[in-house]
Amino acid sequence: MDQLILPMIQNEELKRAYMSVNREDFLPEKNARFAYDPEWIDKPIPLNDRVNMTALSLGIKMLDYLNLKRGERVLEVGTGSGYYTAIIAEVVGSENVTTVEVDPWVSNFASVRLSKYNIKVETTDGTIGFPKKAPYQRAIIWAAMPTMPCLVYEQLEREGILIVPIGTQKVQNLYRITKGDQARMERLETVIFMRAQGLCGFYD
């Protein structure tokens, strides 16, 4: 699997972080065998009957799009299993990561696995960001938003970067949004994510 993933990564620190975090530790025992199975590189792996871990190929690309650097403050909306949270922490430092998860079961699952990284999972509505620890230099949202997530965007510093899937259909567009006098929006690729639940998310 590593020979497939590492060539995809431009950020050298992200390569190191990817190699240092064991994906098996962030999956339920019954599905841990899929962690580094090449047949699952482009497939999400279930955590339970409602929630999946983002496919490895897509998750790593999304982190690479963030262009993470040591010391940057990062907001993550949708902790999921905590796997990508741990990778972010390996790059920027655990003290610089704020991660928010709306689903209590998922939050607890991730909290157990992130305890060794000294990362607290905030169980709350991430669609409104997490203003208590703002501003951030980077933000990533692991669920489809119906429109530009303005509250998260406002919590970024100038030239801060946000990676987010946006769209109301089954297939969404992944954007890199850079904060400036006007938001600079780059459409990166098409993706499929669960709909974000919360004040600025979906209600169905």
Disulfide bonds with the S-S distance in Angstrom:
none
